[in-house]
C-alpha cells in the first residue's frame, strides 16, 4: 500500500497545514535580513512552514535590496 500525502498535510509529521505567518531570516555575508509577518502555510503539529512562490519572489526582492544597501541588519514586515 502506498501512502500519499495530501497537499494540505505536512510531509514531515502528517499534521495539518494552516494558513498563518512566519518569520523569514537570511544570513548574508555582511549582515542579516529578517522579514516578519510573512504569509505561509504552517503545520499545526510541528510548526514547519511553506512559503508560496509569489511570496518567495517578494522576499527575494527584499534580500536583493538589502544586498545593494549593504545593511548589517534589515528588519522589515511583509504586507
Ligand atoms: Zn508537521
PDB file of the backbone (N, CA, C, O) and the ligand in Angstrom, with CONECT records:
HET     ZN  A 101       1
ATOM      1  N   UNK A   1       0.824  -1.199   0.000  1.00  0.00           N
ATOM      2  CA  UNK A   1       0.000   0.000   0.000  1.00  0.00           C
ATOM      3  C   UNK A   1       0.861   1.254   0.000  1.00  0.00           C
ATOM      4  O   UNK A   1       1.782   1.381   0.807  1.00  0.00           O
ATOM      5  N   UNK A   2       0.572   2.145  -0.872  1.00  0.00           N
ATOM      6  CA  UNK A   2       1.323   3.404  -0.895  1.00  0.00           C
ATOM      7  C   UNK A   2       0.548   4.488  -0.184  1.00  0.00           C
ATOM      8  O   UNK A   2      -0.664   4.636  -0.337  1.00  0.00           O
ATOM      9  N   UNK A   3       1.276   5.220   0.580  1.00  0.00           N
ATOM     10  CA  UNK A   3       0.651   6.308   1.319  1.00  0.00           C
ATOM     11  C   UNK A   3       0.924   7.614   0.601  1.00  0.00           C
ATOM     12  O   UNK A   3       2.074   7.964   0.338  1.00  0.00           O
ATOM     13  N   UNK A   4      -0.113   8.310   0.295  1.00  0.00           N
ATOM     14  CA  UNK A   4       0.033   9.566  -0.434  1.00  0.00           C
ATOM     15  C   UNK A   4      -0.382  10.717   0.463  1.00  0.00           C
ATOM     16  O   UNK A   4      -1.446  10.705   1.082  1.00  0.00           O
ATOM     17  N   UNK A   5       0.485  11.704   0.510  1.00  0.00           N
ATOM     18  CA  UNK A   5       0.168  12.870   1.332  1.00  0.00           C
ATOM     19  C   UNK A   5      -0.687  13.845   0.551  1.00  0.00           C
ATOM     20  O   UNK A   5      -0.420  14.127  -0.617  1.00  0.00           O
ATOM     21  N   UNK A   6      -1.698  14.347   1.192  1.00  0.00           N
ATOM     22  CA  UNK A   6      -2.498  15.403   0.592  1.00  0.00           C
ATOM     23  C   UNK A   6      -1.693  16.699   0.670  1.00  0.00           C
ATOM     24  O   UNK A   6      -0.869  16.863   1.569  1.00  0.00           O
ATOM     25  N   UNK A   7      -1.930  17.623  -0.272  1.00  0.00           N
ATOM     26  CA  UNK A   7      -1.174  18.889  -0.231  1.00  0.00           C
ATOM     27  C   UNK A   7      -1.374  19.638   1.084  1.00  0.00           C
ATOM     28  O   UNK A   7      -0.511  20.412   1.498  1.00  0.00           O
ATOM     29  N   UNK A   8      -2.492  19.411   1.729  1.00  0.00           N
ATOM     30  CA  UNK A   8      -2.756  20.119   2.982  1.00  0.00           C
ATOM     31  C   UNK A   8      -2.137  19.421   4.184  1.00  0.00           C
ATOM     32  O   UNK A   8      -2.283  19.868   5.322  1.00  0.00           O
ATOM     33  N   UNK A   9      -1.444  18.321   3.916  1.00  0.00           N
ATOM     34  CA  UNK A   9      -0.804  17.597   5.018  1.00  0.00           C
ATOM     35  C   UNK A   9       0.693  17.863   5.048  1.00  0.00           C
ATOM     36  O   UNK A   9       1.339  17.990   4.008  1.00  0.00           O
ATOM     37  N   UNK A  10       1.223  17.944   6.247  1.00  0.00           N
ATOM     38  CA  UNK A  10       2.653  18.147   6.423  1.00  0.00           C
ATOM     39  C   UNK A  10       3.397  16.867   6.038  1.00  0.00           C
ATOM     40  O   UNK A  10       3.098  15.798   6.569  1.00  0.00           O
ATOM     41  N   UNK A  11       4.368  16.967   5.115  1.00  0.00           N
ATOM     42  CA  UNK A  11       5.117  15.767   4.723  1.00  0.00           C
ATOM     43  C   UNK A  11       6.058  15.263   5.815  1.00  0.00           C
ATOM     44  O   UNK A  11       6.562  14.143   5.740  1.00  0.00           O
ATOM     45  N   UNK A  12       6.289  16.085   6.817  1.00  0.00           N
ATOM     46  CA  UNK A  12       7.215  15.704   7.882  1.00  0.00           C
ATOM     47  C   UNK A  12       6.529  14.910   8.982  1.00  0.00           C
ATOM     48  O   UNK A  12       7.072  13.916   9.465  1.00  0.00           O
ATOM     49  N   UNK A  13       5.337  15.344   9.379  1.00  0.00           N
ATOM     50  CA  UNK A  13       4.680  14.686  10.505  1.00  0.00           C
ATOM     51  C   UNK A  13       3.256  14.259  10.213  1.00  0.00           C
ATOM     52  O   UNK A  13       2.641  13.572  11.028  1.00  0.00           O
ATOM     53  N   UNK A  14       2.711  14.656   9.049  1.00  0.00           N
ATOM     54  CA  UNK A  14       1.342  14.295   8.718  1.00  0.00           C
ATOM     55  C   UNK A  14       0.307  15.212   9.337  1.00  0.00           C
ATOM     56  O   UNK A  14      -0.896  14.972   9.227  1.00  0.00           O
ATOM     57  N   UNK A  15       0.779  16.264   9.989  1.00  0.00           N
ATOM     58  CA  UNK A  15      -0.136  17.237  10.591  1.00  0.00           C
ATOM     59  C   UNK A  15      -0.820  18.081   9.533  1.00  0.00           C
ATOM     60  O   UNK A  15      -0.518  17.973   8.345  1.00  0.00           O
ATOM     61  N   UNK A  16      -1.725  18.906   9.965  1.00  0.00           N
ATOM     62  CA  UNK A  16      -2.480  19.743   9.034  1.00  0.00           C
ATOM     63  C   UNK A  16      -1.789  21.088   8.853  1.00  0.00           C
ATOM     64  O   UNK A  16      -1.397  21.745   9.817  1.00  0.00           O
ATOM     65  N   UNK A  17      -1.651  21.479   7.580  1.00  0.00           N
ATOM     66  CA  UNK A  17      -1.083  22.790   7.281  1.00  0.00           C
ATOM     67  C   UNK A  17      -2.175  23.827   7.387  1.00  0.00           C
ATOM     68  O   UNK A  17      -3.276  23.636   6.871  1.00  0.00           O
ATOM     69  N   UNK A  18      -1.877  24.917   8.051  1.00  0.00           N
ATOM     70  CA  UNK A  18      -2.848  26.001   8.183  1.00  0.00           C
ATOM     71  C   UNK A  18      -2.222  27.294   7.728  1.00  0.00           C
ATOM     72  O   UNK A  18      -1.012  27.494   7.827  1.00  0.00           O
ATOM     73  N   UNK A  19      -3.091  28.190   7.215  1.00  0.00           N
ATOM     74  CA  UNK A  19      -2.575  29.482   6.793  1.00  0.00           C
ATOM     75  C   UNK A  19      -2.200  30.310   8.010  1.00  0.00           C
ATOM     76  O   UNK A  19      -2.972  30.450   8.959  1.00  0.00           O
ATOM     77  N   UNK A  20      -1.008  30.846   7.952  1.00  0.00           N
ATOM     78  CA  UNK A  20      -0.542  31.651   9.075  1.00  0.00           C
ATOM     79  C   UNK A  20       0.587  32.532   8.602  1.00  0.00           C
ATOM     80  O   UNK A  20       0.705  32.819   7.411  1.00  0.00           O
ATOM     81  N   UNK A  21       1.414  32.958   9.526  1.00  0.00           N
ATOM     82  CA  UNK A  21       2.555  33.782   9.165  1.00  0.00           C
ATOM     83  C   UNK A  21       3.812  33.211   9.805  1.00  0.00           C
ATOM     84  O   UNK A  21       3.765  32.522  10.824  1.00  0.00           O
ATOM     85  N   UNK A  22       4.923  33.519   9.177  1.00  0.00           N
ATOM     86  CA  UNK A  22       6.200  33.064   9.699  1.00  0.00           C
ATOM     87  C   UNK A  22       7.204  34.203   9.632  1.00  0.00           C
ATOM     88  O   UNK A  22       6.932  35.244   9.034  1.00  0.00           O
ATOM     89  N   UNK A  23       8.346  34.009  10.235  1.00  0.00           N
ATOM     90  CA  UNK A  23       9.423  34.986  10.136  1.00  0.00           C
ATOM     91  C   UNK A  23      10.508  34.397   9.256  1.00  0.00           C
ATOM     92  O   UNK A  23      10.994  33.292   9.497  1.00  0.00           O
ATOM     93  N   UNK A  24      10.881  35.152   8.231  1.00  0.00           N
ATOM     94  CA  UNK A  24      11.873  34.700   7.258  1.00  0.00           C
ATOM     95  C   UNK A  24      13.209  35.377   7.571  1.00  0.00           C
ATOM     96  O   UNK A  24      13.288  36.603   7.656  1.00  0.00           O
ATOM     97  N   UNK A  25      14.239  34.580   7.740  1.00  0.00           N
ATOM     98  CA  UNK A  25      15.550  35.112   8.090  1.00  0.00           C
ATOM     99  C   UNK A  25      16.596  34.636   7.085  1.00  0.00           C
ATOM    100  O   UNK A  25      16.661  33.449   6.766  1.00  0.00           O
ATOM    101  N   UNK A  26      17.410  35.559   6.589  1.00  0.00           N
ATOM    102  CA  UNK A  26      18.523  35.197   5.708  1.00  0.00           C
ATOM    103  C   UNK A  26      19.809  35.729   6.291  1.00  0.00           C
ATOM    104  O   UNK A  26      19.909  36.898   6.662  1.00  0.00           O
ATOM    105  N   UNK A  27      20.780  34.860   6.365  1.00  0.00           N
ATOM    106  CA  UNK A  27      22.095  35.244   6.849  1.00  0.00           C
ATOM    107  C   UNK A  27      22.980  35.506   5.645  1.00  0.00           C
ATOM    108  O   UNK A  27      23.340  34.583   4.914  1.00  0.00           O
ATOM    109  N   UNK A  28      23.333  36.786   5.440  1.00  0.00           N
ATOM    110  CA  UNK A  28      24.197  37.150   4.313  1.00  0.00           C
ATOM    111  C   UNK A  28      25.620  37.333   4.821  1.00  0.00           C
ATOM    112  O   UNK A  28      25.856  37.364   6.029  1.00  0.00           O
ATOM    113  N   UNK A  29      26.554  37.452   3.905  1.00  0.00           N
ATOM    114  CA  UNK A  29      27.964  37.609   4.297  1.00  0.00           C
ATOM    115  C   UNK A  29      28.167  38.802   5.224  1.00  0.00           C
ATOM    116  O   UNK A  29      28.944  38.744   6.176  1.00  0.00           O
ATOM    117  N   UNK A  30      27.454  39.880   4.926  1.00  0.00           N
ATOM    118  CA  UNK A  30      27.707  41.133   5.618  1.00  0.00           C
ATOM    119  C   UNK A  30      26.663  41.443   6.680  1.00  0.00           C
ATOM    120  O   UNK A  30      26.854  42.363   7.475  1.00  0.00           O
ATOM    121  N   UNK A  31      25.578  40.707   6.711  1.00  0.00           N
ATOM    122  CA  UNK A  31      24.524  41.033   7.662  1.00  0.00           C
ATOM    123  C   UNK A  31      23.375  40.044   7.628  1.00  0.00           C
ATOM    124  O   UNK A  31      23.477  38.954   7.067  1.00  0.00           O
ATOM    125  N   UNK A  32      22.294  40.454   8.237  1.00  0.00           N
ATOM    126  CA  UNK A  32      21.131  39.583   8.383  1.00  0.00           C
ATOM    127  C   UNK A  32      19.878  40.318   7.915  1.00  0.00           C
ATOM    128  O   UNK A  32      19.691  41.499   8.210  1.00  0.00           O
ATOM    129  N   UNK A  33      19.050  39.625   7.203  1.00  0.00           N
ATOM    130  CA  UNK A  33      17.763  40.179   6.799  1.00  0.00           C
ATOM    131  C   UNK A  33      16.661  39.394   7.508  1.00  0.00           C
ATOM    132  O   UNK A  33      16.608  38.166   7.439  1.00  0.00           O
ATOM    133  N   UNK A  34      15.797  40.117   8.181  1.00  0.00           N
ATOM    134  CA  UNK A  34      14.674  39.482   8.881  1.00  0.00           C
ATOM    135  C   UNK A  34      13.382  40.078   8.342  1.00  0.00           C
ATOM    136  O   UNK A  34      13.194  41.295   8.377  1.00  0.00           O
ATOM    137  N   UNK A  35      12.506  39.242   7.854  1.00  0.00           N
ATOM    138  CA  UNK A  35      11.208  39.708   7.372  1.00  0.00           C
ATOM    139  C   UNK A  35      10.121  39.056   8.227  1.00  0.00           C
ATOM    140  O   UNK A  35      10.001  37.833   8.295  1.00  0.00           O
ATOM    141  N   UNK A  36       9.348  39.902   8.866  1.00  0.00           N
ATOM    142  CA  UNK A  36       8.296  39.386   9.738  1.00  0.00           C
ATOM    143  C   UNK A  36       6.948  39.401   9.036  1.00  0.00           C
ATOM    144  O   UNK A  36       6.772  40.052   8.006  1.00  0.00           O
ATOM    145  N   UNK A  37       6.015  38.681   9.605  1.00  0.00           N
ATOM    146  CA  UNK A  37       4.634  38.611   9.086  1.00  0.00           C
ATOM    147  C   UNK A  37       4.590  38.119   7.642  1.00  0.00           C
ATOM    148  O   UNK A  37       3.856  38.664   6.818  1.00  0.00           O
ATOM    149  N   UNK A  38       5.368  37.099   7.344  1.00  0.00           N
ATOM    150  CA  UNK A  38       5.375  36.525   6.009  1.00  0.00           C
ATOM    151  C   UNK A  38       4.251  35.482   5.919  1.00  0.00           C
ATOM    152  O   UNK A  38       4.235  34.522   6.690  1.00  0.00           O
ATOM    153  N   UNK A  39       3.308  35.670   4.975  1.00  0.00           N
ATOM    154  CA  UNK A  39       2.237  34.682   4.850  1.00  0.00           C
ATOM    155  C   UNK A  39       2.796  33.325   4.443  1.00  0.00           C
ATOM    156  O   UNK A  39       3.596  33.231   3.512  1.00  0.00           O
ATOM    157  N   UNK A  40       2.380  32.286   5.134  1.00  0.00           N
ATOM    158  CA  UNK A  40       2.891  30.942   4.853  1.00  0.00           C
ATOM    159  C   UNK A  40       1.881  29.913   5.323  1.00  0.00           C
ATOM    160  O   UNK A  40       0.965  30.216   6.088  1.00  0.00           O
ATOM    161  N   UNK A  41       2.068  28.693   4.848  1.00  0.00           N
ATOM    162  CA  UNK A  41       1.309  27.580   5.400  1.00  0.00           C
ATOM    163  C   UNK A  41       2.141  27.006   6.527  1.00  0.00           C
ATOM    164  O   UNK A  41       3.307  26.663   6.333  1.00  0.00           O
ATOM    165  N   UNK A  42       1.552  26.902   7.691  1.00  0.00           N
ATOM    166  CA  UNK A  42       2.288  26.442   8.860  1.00  0.00           C
ATOM    167  C   UNK A  42       1.645  25.161   9.379  1.00  0.00           C
ATOM    168  O   UNK A  42       0.425  25.083   9.522  1.00  0.00           O
ATOM    169  N   UNK A  43       2.468  24.167   9.658  1.00  0.00           N
ATOM    170  CA  UNK A  43       1.965  22.907  10.198  1.00  0.00           C
ATOM    171  C   UNK A  43       1.516  23.115  11.648  1.00  0.00           C
ATOM    172  O   UNK A  43       2.253  23.645  12.479  1.00  0.00           O
ATOM    173  N   UNK A  44       0.294  22.683  11.917  1.00  0.00           N
ATOM    174  CA  UNK A  44      -0.257  22.856  13.264  1.00  0.00           C
ATOM    175  C   UNK A  44       0.444  21.937  14.267  1.00  0.00           C
ATOM    176  O   UNK A  44       0.416  22.191  15.471  1.00  0.00           O
ATOM    177  N   UNK A  45       1.063  20.884  13.772  1.00  0.00           N
ATOM    178  CA  UNK A  45       1.692  19.912  14.662  1.00  0.00           C
ATOM    179  C   UNK A  45       3.145  20.252  14.979  1.00  0.00           C
ATOM    180  O   UNK A  45       3.522  20.360  16.146  1.00  0.00           O
ATOM    181  N   UNK A  46       3.971  20.423  13.922  1.00  0.00           N
ATOM    182  CA  UNK A  46       5.406  20.578  14.155  1.00  0.00           C
ATOM    183  C   UNK A  46       5.916  21.982  13.864  1.00  0.00           C
ATOM    184  O   UNK A  46       7.065  22.296  14.174  1.00  0.00           O
ATOM    185  N   UNK A  47       5.076  22.836  13.271  1.00  0.00           N
ATOM    186  CA  UNK A  47       5.467  24.218  13.043  1.00  0.00           C
ATOM    187  C   UNK A  47       6.303  24.450  11.791  1.00  0.00           C
ATOM    188  O   UNK A  47       6.776  25.564  11.564  1.00  0.00           O
ATOM    189  N   UNK A  48       6.493  23.408  10.970  1.00  0.00           N
ATOM    190  CA  UNK A  48       7.206  23.589   9.701  1.00  0.00           C
ATOM    191  C   UNK A  48       6.391  24.539   8.826  1.00  0.00           C
ATOM    192  O   UNK A  48       5.161  24.546   8.890  1.00  0.00           O
ATOM    193  N   UNK A  49       7.083  25.346   8.003  1.00  0.00           N
ATOM    194  CA  UNK A  49       6.334  26.282   7.177  1.00  0.00           C
ATOM    195  C   UNK A  49       6.712  26.223   5.712  1.00  0.00           C
ATOM    196  O   UNK A  49       7.832  25.858   5.354  1.00  0.00           O
ATOM    197  N   UNK A  50       5.758  26.589   4.872  1.00  0.00           N
ATOM    198  CA  UNK A  50       5.938  26.594   3.423  1.00  0.00           C
ATOM    199  C   UNK A  50       5.556  27.956   2.905  1.00  0.00           C
ATOM    200  O   UNK A  50       4.471  28.464   3.188  1.00  0.00           O
ATOM    201  N   UNK A  51       6.464  28.548   2.137  1.00  0.00           N
ATOM    202  CA  UNK A  51       6.220  29.876   1.567  1.00  0.00           C
ATOM    203  C   UNK A  51       5.855  29.707   0.097  1.00  0.00           C
ATOM    204  O   UNK A  51       6.529  28.992  -0.645  1.00  0.00           O
ATOM    205  N   UNK A  52       4.790  30.370  -0.307  1.00  0.00           N
ATOM    206  CA  UNK A  52       4.332  30.278  -1.692  1.00  0.00           C
ATOM    207  C   UNK A  52       5.291  31.029  -2.619  1.00  0.00           C
ATOM    208  O   UNK A  52       6.035  31.913  -2.196  1.00  0.00           O
ATOM    209  N   UNK A  53       5.247  30.640  -3.908  1.00  0.00           N
ATOM    210  CA  UNK A  53       6.173  31.201  -4.897  1.00  0.00           C
ATOM    211  C   UNK A  53       6.102  32.727  -5.001  1.00  0.00           C
ATOM    212  O   UNK A  53       7.129  33.404  -5.069  1.00  0.00           O
ATOM    213  N   UNK A  54       4.873  33.259  -5.011  1.00  0.00           N
ATOM    214  CA  UNK A  54       4.763  34.712  -5.188  1.00  0.00           C
ATOM    215  C   UNK A  54       5.320  35.456  -3.972  1.00  0.00           C
ATOM    216  O   UNK A  54       5.894  36.537  -4.102  1.00  0.00           O
ATOM    217  N   UNK A  55       5.146  34.871  -2.811  1.00  0.00           N
ATOM    218  CA  UNK A  55       5.710  35.470  -1.589  1.00  0.00           C
ATOM    219  C   UNK A  55       7.230  35.340  -1.615  1.00  0.00           C
ATOM    220  O   UNK A  55       7.943  36.268  -1.234  1.00  0.00           O
ATOM    221  N   UNK A  56       7.722  34.188  -2.066  1.00  0.00           N
ATOM    222  CA  UNK A  56       9.167  33.945  -2.141  1.00  0.00           C
ATOM    223  C   UNK A  56       9.847  34.968  -3.048  1.00  0.00           C
ATOM    224  O   UNK A  56      10.956  35.416  -2.756  1.00  0.00           O
ATOM    225  N   UNK A  57       9.190  35.336  -4.143  1.00  0.00           N
ATOM    226  CA  UNK A  57       9.817  36.297  -5.053  1.00  0.00           C
ATOM    227  C   UNK A  57       9.838  37.691  -4.432  1.00  0.00           C
ATOM    228  O   UNK A  57      10.747  38.478  -4.700  1.00  0.00           O
ATOM    229  N   UNK A  58       8.833  38.001  -3.598  1.00  0.00           N
ATOM    230  CA  UNK A  58       8.859  39.294  -2.889  1.00  0.00           C
ATOM    231  C   UNK A  58       9.992  39.305  -1.871  1.00  0.00           C
ATOM    232  O   UNK A  58      10.649  40.327  -1.676  1.00  0.00           O
ATOM    233  N   UNK A  59      10.219  38.170  -1.224  1.00  0.00           N
ATOM    234  CA  UNK A  59      11.322  38.070  -0.261  1.00  0.00           C
ATOM    235  C   UNK A  59      12.661  38.245  -0.973  1.00  0.00           C
ATOM    236  O   UNK A  59      13.583  38.871  -0.450  1.00  0.00           O
ATOM    237  N   UNK A  60      12.747  37.681  -2.172  1.00  0.00           N
ATOM    238  CA  UNK A  60      13.982  37.781  -2.951  1.00  0.00           C
ATOM    239  C   UNK A  60      14.295  39.243  -3.260  1.00  0.00           C
ATOM    240  O   UNK A  60      15.450  39.666  -3.199  1.00  0.00           O
ATOM    241  N   UNK A  61      13.247  40.014  -3.596  1.00  0.00           N
ATOM    242  CA  UNK A  61      13.420  41.443  -3.873  1.00  0.00           C
ATOM    243  C   UNK A  61      13.971  42.158  -2.646  1.00  0.00           C
ATOM    244  O   UNK A  61      14.882  42.980  -2.754  1.00  0.00           O
ATOM    245  N   UNK A  62      13.412  41.841  -1.479  1.00  0.00           N
ATOM    246  CA  UNK A  62      13.871  42.466  -0.229  1.00  0.00           C
ATOM    247  C   UNK A  62      15.337  42.123   0.038  1.00  0.00           C
ATOM    248  O   UNK A  62      16.125  42.985   0.428  1.00  0.00           O
ATOM    249  N   UNK A  63      15.690  40.865  -0.176  1.00  0.00           N
ATOM    250  CA  UNK A  63      17.071  40.420   0.054  1.00  0.00           C
ATOM    251  C   UNK A  63      18.017  41.133  -0.918  1.00  0.00           C
ATOM    252  O   UNK A  63      19.104  41.562  -0.531  1.00  0.00           O
ATOM    253  N   UNK A  64      17.598  41.257  -2.175  1.00  0.00           N
ATOM    254  CA  UNK A  64      18.444  41.938  -3.160  1.00  0.00           C
ATOM    255  C   UNK A  64      18.644  43.408  -2.807  1.00  0.00           C
ATOM    256  O   UNK A  64      19.733  43.953  -2.988  1.00  0.00           O
ATOM    257  N   UNK A  65      17.584  44.050  -2.301  1.00  0.00           N
ATOM    258  CA  UNK A  65      17.693  45.449  -1.880  1.00  0.00           C
ATOM    259  C   UNK A  65      18.669  45.591  -0.714  1.00  0.00           C
ATOM    260  O   UNK A  65      19.480  46.516  -0.678  1.00  0.00           O
ATOM    261  N   UNK A  66      18.579  44.666   0.233  1.00  0.00           N
ATOM    262  CA  UNK A  66      19.474  44.690   1.395  1.00  0.00           C
ATOM    263  C   UNK A  66      20.921  44.505   0.956  1.00  0.00           C
ATOM    264  O   UNK A  66      21.834  45.113   1.515  1.00  0.00           O
ATOM    265  N   UNK A  67      21.123  43.650  -0.064  1.00  0.00           N
ATOM    266  CA  UNK A  67      22.471  43.426  -0.600  1.00  0.00           C
ATOM    267  C   UNK A  67      23.015  44.707  -1.211  1.00  0.00           C
ATOM    268  O   UNK A  67      24.184  45.045  -1.031  1.00  0.00           O
ATOM    269  N   UNK A  68      22.147  45.424  -1.942  1.00  0.00           N
ATOM    270  CA  UNK A  68      22.554  46.671  -2.583  1.00  0.00           C
ATOM    271  C   UNK A  68      22.917  47.717  -1.541  1.00  0.00           C
ATOM    272  O   UNK A  68      23.920  48.421  -1.666  1.00  0.00           O
ATOM    273  N   UNK A  69      22.075  47.806  -0.504  1.00  0.00           N
ATOM    274  CA  UNK A  69      22.290  48.806   0.544  1.00  0.00           C
ATOM    275  C   UNK A  69      23.390  48.390   1.521  1.00  0.00           C
ATOM    276  O   UNK A  69      23.939  49.224   2.240  1.00  0.00           O
ATOM    277  N   UNK A  70      23.702  47.106   1.539  1.00  0.00           N
ATOM    278  CA  UNK A  70      24.683  46.514   2.441  1.00  0.00           C
ATOM    279  C   UNK A  70      24.419  46.874   3.900  1.00  0.00           C
ATOM    280  O   UNK A  70      25.316  47.281   4.639  1.00  0.00           O
ATOM    281  N   UNK A  71      23.168  46.712   4.282  1.00  0.00           N
ATOM    282  CA  UNK A  71      22.800  46.956   5.674  1.00  0.00           C
ATOM    283  C   UNK A  71      23.226  45.763   6.509  1.00  0.00           C
ATOM    284  O   UNK A  71      23.130  44.617   6.069  1.00  0.00           O
ATOM    285  N   UNK A  72      23.698  46.039   7.717  1.00  0.00           N
ATOM    286  CA  UNK A  72      24.110  44.940   8.589  1.00  0.00           C
ATOM    287  C   UNK A  72      22.909  44.177   9.117  1.00  0.00           C
ATOM    288  O   UNK A  72      22.901  42.948   9.186  1.00  0.00           O
ATOM    289  N   UNK A  73      21.892  44.950   9.491  1.00  0.00           N
ATOM    290  CA  UNK A  73      20.670  44.310   9.955  1.00  0.00           C
ATOM    291  C   UNK A  73      19.475  44.997   9.282  1.00  0.00           C
ATOM    292  O   UNK A  73      19.289  46.207   9.408  1.00  0.00           O
ATOM    293  N   UNK A  74      18.695  44.227   8.588  1.00  0.00           N
ATOM    294  CA  UNK A  74      17.494  44.750   7.946  1.00  0.00           C
ATOM    295  C   UNK A  74      16.306  43.992   8.534  1.00  0.00           C
ATOM    296  O   UNK A  74      16.173  42.781   8.353  1.00  0.00           O
ATOM    297  N   UNK A  75      15.443  44.725   9.241  1.00  0.00           N
ATOM    298  CA  UNK A  75      14.240  44.081   9.795  1.00  0.00           C
ATOM    299  C   UNK A  75      13.045  44.755   9.146  1.00  0.00           C
ATOM    300  O   UNK A  75      12.878  45.970   9.254  1.00  0.00           O
ATOM    301  N   UNK A  76      12.222  43.980   8.480  1.00  0.00           N
ATOM    302  CA  UNK A  76      11.094  44.566   7.771  1.00  0.00           C
ATOM    303  C   UNK A  76       9.874  43.671   7.954  1.00  0.00           C
ATOM    304  O   UNK A  76       9.973  42.558   8.473  1.00  0.00           O
ATOM    305  N   UNK A  77       8.736  44.171   7.525  1.00  0.00           N
ATOM    306  CA  UNK A  77       7.494  43.402   7.620  1.00  0.00           C
ATOM    307  C   UNK A  77       6.872  43.324   6.237  1.00  0.00           C
ATOM    308  O   UNK A  77       6.799  44.322   5.521  1.00  0.00           O
ATOM    309  N   UNK A  78       6.437  42.164   5.876  1.00  0.00           N
ATOM    310  CA  UNK A  78       5.820  41.983   4.561  1.00  0.00           C
ATOM    311  C   UNK A  78       4.340  42.302   4.667  1.00  0.00           C
ATOM    312  O   UNK A  78       3.688  41.960   5.653  1.00  0.00           O
ATOM    313  N   UNK A  79       3.822  42.957   3.648  1.00  0.00           N
ATOM    314  CA  UNK A  79       2.381  43.172   3.612  1.00  0.00           C
ATOM    315  C   UNK A  79       2.006  44.626   3.799  1.00  0.00           C
ATOM    316  O   UNK A  79       0.822  44.964   3.793  1.00  0.00           O
TER     317      UNK A  79
HETATM  318 ZN    ZN A 101       4.381  18.849  10.593  1.00  0.00          ZN
END
